Every structure is written in C-alpha cells, then in structure tokens.
Amino acid sequence: MVEAVERHLPRWSGRAAPHALRRFAASDLYAQGMNVVAIQKLLGHRWINTTMIYVHVNKTHIENA
C-alpha cells in the first residue's frame, strides 16, 4: 500500500492510513452519486450508522439537494 500511496497520492505519503483511504473513498463515491446502502455493502459494514461515520457530506452537496 505504501508504494501505491507514494505513486498516486504523493501529498499523502507517510500520512495515509487504510482508515483514511476508506473515508476518502466513501465520501468520494457518495459525492459522485453512489447510494449509501451500496457504499455500506462495498465497505462491508453491518450497520448503516457505521457507514455514515465514513461518509463526509460536502456543503455544496447539501445546498444542491
């Protein structure tokens, strides 16, 4: 994973942890329109509340809704 972070996310080199990457992926997928239940299944969460901890909602996403 370290090599992938250095190659694709050089600004995160030395700071990216699996947890942070999961949060980024969940938030990005949600911002692109993926359903929260689909993200829940992708991340393997049993409870939707756990998934919502990972998803950060952008202010513009709220305004557009």
PyRosetta script that sets phi, psi and omega in degrees:
from pyrosetta import init, pose_from_sequence

init()
pose = pose_from_sequence("MVEAVERHLPRWSGRAAPHALRRFAASDLYAQGMNVVAIQKLLGHRWINTTMIYVHVNKTHIENA")
pose.set_psi(1, -35.0)
pose.set_omega(1, -177.8)
pose.set_phi(2, -59.6)
pose.set_psi(2, -43.1)
pose.set_omega(2, -179.5)
pose.set_phi(3, -64.1)
pose.set_psi(3, -40.2)
pose.set_omega(3, 179.7)
pose.set_phi(4, -64.2)
pose.set_psi(4, -41.9)
pose.set_omega(4, 178.8)
pose.set_phi(5, -63.9)
pose.set_psi(5, -45.3)
pose.set_omega(5, -179.9)
pose.set_phi(6, -62.4)
pose.set_psi(6, -35.0)
pose.set_omega(6, -178.3)
pose.set_phi(7, -77.0)
pose.set_psi(7, -46.5)
pose.set_omega(7, -171.7)
pose.set_phi(8, -98.7)
pose.set_psi(8, -24.4)
pose.set_omega(8, -179.0)
pose.set_phi(9, -133.3)
pose.set_psi(9, 63.9)
pose.set_omega(9, -173.5)
pose.set_phi(10, -58.5)
pose.set_psi(10, -29.6)
pose.set_omega(10, 179.0)
pose.set_phi(11, -68.3)
pose.set_psi(11, -20.0)
pose.set_omega(11, -179.0)
pose.set_phi(12, -96.7)
pose.set_psi(12, 2.0)
pose.set_omega(12, -177.3)
pose.set_phi(13, -55.8)
pose.set_psi(13, 127.3)
pose.set_omega(13, -179.2)
pose.set_phi(14, 83.7)
pose.set_psi(14, -6.7)
pose.set_omega(14, -178.2)
pose.set_phi(15, -121.5)
pose.set_psi(15, -17.2)
pose.set_omega(15, -175.4)
pose.set_phi(16, -80.6)
pose.set_psi(16, 128.1)
pose.set_omega(16, 175.9)
pose.set_phi(17, -118.5)
pose.set_psi(17, 158.2)
pose.set_omega(17, 179.2)
pose.set_phi(18, -52.6)
pose.set_psi(18, -39.2)
pose.set_omega(18, -179.9)
pose.set_phi(19, -61.7)
pose.set_psi(19, -43.9)
pose.set_omega(19, 179.8)
pose.set_phi(20, -65.3)
pose.set_psi(20, -39.1)
pose.set_omega(20, 178.7)
pose.set_phi(21, -66.6)
pose.set_psi(21, -37.4)
pose.set_omega(21, 176.8)
pose.set_phi(22, -64.8)
pose.set_psi(22, -41.0)
pose.set_omega(22, 177.9)
pose.set_phi(23, -63.2)
pose.set_psi(23, -45.3)
pose.set_omega(23, 179.6)
pose.set_phi(24, -61.6)
pose.set_psi(24, -46.5)
pose.set_omega(24, -178.5)
pose.set_phi(25, -62.6)
pose.set_psi(25, -45.0)
pose.set_omega(25, -179.4)
pose.set_phi(26, -62.3)
pose.set_psi(26, -44.5)
pose.set_omega(26, -179.2)
pose.set_phi(27, -67.0)
pose.set_psi(27, -41.0)
pose.set_omega(27, -179.9)
pose.set_phi(28, -67.2)
pose.set_psi(28, -42.9)
pose.set_omega(28, 178.1)
pose.set_phi(29, -61.8)
pose.set_psi(29, -41.3)
pose.set_omega(29, 178.6)
pose.set_phi(30, -64.1)
pose.set_psi(30, -43.9)
pose.set_omega(30, 180.0)
pose.set_phi(31, -63.6)
pose.set_psi(31, -29.2)
pose.set_omega(31, 179.3)
pose.set_phi(32, -83.7)
pose.set_psi(32, -1.8)
pose.set_omega(32, 174.0)
pose.set_phi(33, 107.2)
pose.set_psi(33, 4.4)
pose.set_omega(33, 178.7)
pose.set_phi(34, -71.1)
pose.set_psi(34, 138.6)
pose.set_omega(34, 179.0)
pose.set_phi(35, -64.2)
pose.set_psi(35, 141.4)
pose.set_omega(35, -178.5)
pose.set_phi(36, -61.6)
pose.set_psi(36, -35.3)
pose.set_omega(36, 179.0)
pose.set_phi(37, -65.7)
pose.set_psi(37, -37.2)
pose.set_omega(37, 177.0)
pose.set_phi(38, -65.8)
pose.set_psi(38, -39.9)
pose.set_omega(38, 177.2)
pose.set_phi(39, -64.6)
pose.set_psi(39, -40.1)
pose.set_omega(39, 177.2)
pose.set_phi(40, -56.9)
pose.set_psi(40, -47.5)
pose.set_omega(40, -179.5)
pose.set_phi(41, -66.0)
pose.set_psi(41, -39.8)
pose.set_omega(41, 179.7)
pose.set_phi(42, -62.1)
pose.set_psi(42, -42.2)
pose.set_omega(42, -179.1)
pose.set_phi(43, -80.4)
pose.set_psi(43, -13.3)
pose.set_omega(43, 178.8)
pose.set_phi(44, 79.1)
pose.set_psi(44, 26.9)
pose.set_omega(44, 179.5)
pose.set_phi(45, -84.3)
pose.set_psi(45, 141.6)
pose.set_omega(45, 176.7)
pose.set_phi(46, -80.4)
pose.set_psi(46, -36.0)
pose.set_omega(46, -175.3)
pose.set_phi(47, -114.0)
pose.set_psi(47, 137.8)
pose.set_omega(47, 179.5)
pose.set_phi(48, -63.7)
pose.set_psi(48, -29.9)
pose.set_omega(48, 178.7)
pose.set_phi(49, -61.1)
pose.set_psi(49, -36.5)
pose.set_omega(49, 177.2)
pose.set_phi(50, -64.0)
pose.set_psi(50, -42.8)
pose.set_omega(50, 179.4)
pose.set_phi(51, -62.7)
pose.set_psi(51, -40.0)
pose.set_omega(51, -178.5)
pose.set_phi(52, -65.4)
pose.set_psi(52, -23.8)
pose.set_omega(52, 174.5)
pose.set_phi(53, -66.0)
pose.set_psi(53, -35.2)
pose.set_omega(53, -178.4)
pose.set_phi(54, -78.2)
pose.set_psi(54, -29.3)
pose.set_omega(54, -174.9)
pose.set_phi(55, -87.5)
pose.set_psi(55, 120.6)
pose.set_omega(55, 174.9)
pose.set_phi(56, -103.1)
pose.set_psi(56, 123.3)
pose.set_omega(56, -177.0)
pose.set_phi(57, -90.8)
pose.set_psi(57, 124.8)
pose.set_omega(57, 178.8)
pose.set_phi(58, -73.2)
pose.set_psi(58, 144.5)
pose.set_omega(58, -179.3)
pose.set_phi(59, -57.2)
pose.set_psi(59, -41.0)
pose.set_omega(59, -179.3)
pose.set_phi(60, -67.2)
pose.set_psi(60, -28.8)
pose.set_omega(60, 176.7)
pose.set_phi(61, -63.7)
pose.set_psi(61, -41.1)
pose.set_omega(61, 178.6)
pose.set_phi(62, -67.3)
pose.set_psi(62, -44.6)
pose.set_omega(62, -179.3)
pose.set_phi(63, -63.3)
pose.set_psi(63, -39.0)
pose.set_omega(63, 179.5)
pose.set_phi(64, -68.8)
pose.set_psi(64, -31.7)
pose.set_omega(64, 179.9)
pose.set_phi(65, -72.6)
pose.dump_pdb("model.pdb")
